[in-house]
Amino acid sequence: MKNTRLVFSTDPRDNVTCPDCKELKAECRCQPEEAVQDGQFTVIFRMEKSGRGGKIVTVLDGFPRNETYLKTLAKELKAKCGVGGTHILGEKSGMIEIQGDKRDQLKKILESKRIKFKGM
């Protein structure tokens, strides 16, 4: 890590920093996003209740580490199920959390998108 930092600049190219390491994108050493191809990954269904005030959450784990893909897929799943949720980038894989027990609806949506899944 170098000892200098950008204080102020009017050039928009200078203000592009990595959200994880806060370095300029040209000097970023974070993990690159994975390319997404259909049928390349298998999603694992999981139900969680602990630490959530007794509320059930459907967790889809095993997505590739790709922020834009996860964000758009999570938005689509939440809209089609009519519930809230979020997407999380882990160290090894991506994860989508959907509020409530929506396994049947989610499985139909994933089948239509040709995404393999297992569990529950």
KOLKOL-917166 format. One line per field, with one value per residue (C-alpha): residue in three letters; chain; y, z, x. Coordinates in Angstrom, 1 decimal. Each point is the difference from the previous one (the first is absolute). Layout:
rest (ALA / ...)
kette (A / ...)
v (Y / ...)
w (Z / ...)
u (X / ...)
This chain:
rest (MET / LYS / ASN / THR / ARG / LEU / VAL / PHE / SER / THR / ASP / PRO / ARG / ASP / ASN / VAL / THR / CYS / PRO / ASP / CYS / LYS / GLU / LEU / LYS / ALA / GLU / CYS / ARG / CYS / GLN / PRO / GLU / GLU / ALA / VAL / GLN / ASP / GLY / GLN / PHE / THR / VAL / ILE / PHE / ARG / MET / GLU / LYS / SER / GLY / ARG / GLY / GLY / LYS / ILE / VAL / THR / VAL / LEU / ASP / GLY / PHE / PRO / ARG / ASN / GLU / THR / TYR / LEU / LYS / THR / LEU / ALA / LYS / GLU / LEU / LYS / ALA / LYS / CYS / GLY / VAL / GLY / GLY / THR / HIS / ILE / LEU / GLY / GLU / LYS / SER / GLY / MET / ILE / GLU / ILE / GLN / GLY / ASP / LYS / ARG / ASP / GLN / LEU / LYS / LYS / ILE / LEU / GLU / SER / LYS / ARG / ILE / LYS / PHE / LYS / GLY / MET)
kette (A / A / A / A / A / A / A / A / A / A / A / A / A / A / A / A / A / A / A / A / A / A / A / A / A / A / A / A / A / A / A / A / A / A / A / A / A / A / A / A / A / A / A / A / A / A / A / A / A / A / A / A / A / A / A / A / A / A / A / A / A / A / A / A / A / A / A / A / A / A / A / A / A / A / A / A / A / A / A / A / A / A / A / A / A / A / A / A / A / A / A / A / A / A / A / A / A / A / A / A / A / A / A / A / A / A / A / A / A / A / A / A / A / A / A / A / A / A / A / A)
v (0.0 / 3.4 / 2.9 / 2.5 / 0.6 / 2.1 / 3.0 / 1.8 / -0.2 / 1.3 / -2.7 / -2.7 / -2.7 / 0.7 / -0.5 / -3.6 / -2.1 / -3.6 / -0.3 / -2.8 / 1.1 / 3.8 / 0.0 / 1.5 / -2.6 / -0.1 / -0.9 / -2.3 / -3.5 / -1.4 / -3.2 / 0.5 / -0.8 / -3.5 / -0.3 / -1.5 / -2.8 / -2.0 / -3.5 / 0.8 / 0.1 / -1.7 / 2.1 / -1.5 / 0.8 / 0.5 / 1.3 / 2.2 / 1.1 / 0.6 / 3.5 / 1.5 / 0.6 / -3.3 / 1.0 / -2.5 / 0.8 / -2.0 / 0.0 / -0.8 / -0.7 / -0.9 / 2.8 / 1.2 / 3.1 / 2.5 / 3.1 / 1.1 / -3.5 / -0.4 / 3.4 / -0.5 / -3.5 / 0.9 / 2.9 / -2.3 / -2.7 / 2.5 / 1.6 / -3.4 / -1.2 / 3.3 / 0.1 / 1.7 / -1.4 / 0.7 / -1.2 / -0.6 / -0.6 / -2.4 / -0.9 / -3.0 / 0.3 / 2.3 / -0.4 / 1.2 / 0.2 / 0.2 / 0.7 / -2.8 / -3.5 / 0.4 / -3.3 / -1.1 / 3.4 / 0.3 / -3.5 / 0.7 / 3.2 / -1.7 / -2.8 / 2.5 / 1.6 / -3.4 / 0.5 / -3.3 / -0.3 / -2.5 / -0.2 / 0.2)
w (0.0 / -0.9 / 2.3 / -2.1 / -0.4 / -2.2 / 1.9 / -2.7 / -3.8 / -2.5 / -2.5 / 0.2 / -1.0 / 3.2 / 2.3 / -1.0 / 3.0 / 0.9 / 2.6 / 1.8 / 0.3 / -0.6 / -2.5 / -3.5 / -2.4 / -2.0 / 3.1 / 1.5 / 1.0 / 1.0 / -1.4 / -3.5 / -0.7 / -1.4 / -3.4 / 0.2 / -2.3 / 0.2 / 1.5 / 1.3 / 3.7 / 2.4 / 2.4 / 3.5 / 1.8 / 3.8 / 2.5 / 2.9 / 3.0 / 2.8 / 0.7 / -2.0 / 2.7 / -0.9 / -3.6 / -2.8 / -2.8 / -3.1 / -0.9 / -3.4 / 0.2 / -2.6 / -2.6 / -1.8 / 1.5 / -2.5 / 1.6 / -3.1 / -0.6 / 3.6 / 0.3 / -3.1 / 0.9 / 3.6 / -1.3 / -2.3 / 2.6 / 2.5 / -2.5 / -1.2 / 3.6 / 1.3 / 3.0 / 1.2 / 0.0 / -0.7 / -1.7 / 1.7 / -1.5 / 2.1 / -0.3 / -2.2 / -1.3 / -0.3 / 2.0 / -0.3 / 3.0 / -0.6 / 2.9 / 0.9 / -1.2 / -3.8 / -1.0 / -2.5 / -1.8 / -0.1 / -1.3 / -2.9 / -0.8 / 0.1 / -2.2 / -2.6 / 0.0 / -0.3 / 3.3 / 1.8 / 3.6 / 2.9 / 3.5 / 1.4)
u (0.0 / 1.4 / 0.2 / -1.8 / -3.7 / -2.2 / -1.4 / -2.0 / -0.4 / -2.4 / 0.9 / -2.7 / 2.5 / 2.0 / -3.0 / -0.6 / 1.0 / -0.6 / -2.8 / 1.8 / 3.7 / -0.6 / 2.9 / -0.3 / -1.4 / 3.2 / 1.9 / -2.6 / 1.2 / -3.4 / -1.4 / -1.5 / -3.7 / -0.7 / -1.6 / -3.5 / -1.1 / -3.2 / 0.4 / 3.5 / -1.1 / -2.5 / -2.0 / -0.6 / -3.3 / 0.1 / -2.6 / 1.2 / -1.8 / 2.6 / 1.0 / -2.8 / -2.6 / -1.9 / -0.5 / 0.8 / 2.3 / 0.7 / 3.7 / 1.3 / 3.8 / 2.6 / -0.4 / 3.1 / 1.8 / -1.5 / -1.6 / -2.0 / -1.4 / -1.0 / -1.6 / -2.2 / -0.9 / -0.9 / -2.1 / -1.9 / -0.5 / -1.3 / -2.4 / -1.4 / -0.5 / -1.3 / 2.3 / 3.2 / 3.5 / 3.6 / 3.1 / 3.4 / 3.4 / 2.0 / 3.6 / -0.6 / -3.5 / -3.0 / -3.2 / -3.6 / -2.4 / -3.7 / -2.4 / -2.5 / -0.3 / -0.1 / 1.6 / -2.6 / -0.2 / 3.8 / 0.5 / -2.4 / 1.8 / 3.4 / -1.2 / -1.2 / 3.4 / 1.7 / 1.9 / 0.7 / -0.9 / 0.0 / -1.3 / -3.5)
